[in-house]
Amino acid sequence: MKKIVNCCLALLVGLTLLHSSTALAGFSNVSITHVHVAGNTTAYAVVQVSAISGSPASCAVYPQVAMYIDLSTNKGRAVLSVATAAMLAGKKVSIWGTGTCGTPSGLAAEELIDRITVSN
């Protein structure tokens, strides 16, 4: 049984590394410093991070520090929950973007978050 569990974990790690190597943009091993939720007709959240890391999308106005979450989807709400928990726990995260930007605030283009991973 232990061998099966170890095999499954190794496969999961391998698939995660393979998937992350194809990520379009994002931040690696950073702390979340702010989570801002707002919106008039569509709710969104902006996540700000502690340092420049990775390769954010060139379309973003503030690519070195912020990305946004679309809260109109279940995935977006789950990403917001993970981001908030990581910030409150003081955990490091890696965030991958979609490579495309939007203007949820109507002010500045930010890259849309595709996924987030919390580190120990």
Beta strands, then each sheet from edge to edge (+ up, - down):
strand 1: 25-38
strand 2: 44-49
strand 3: 66-70
strand 4: 92-102
strand 5: 110-118
sheet 1: 1+ 2- 3+ 5+ 4- 1+
end
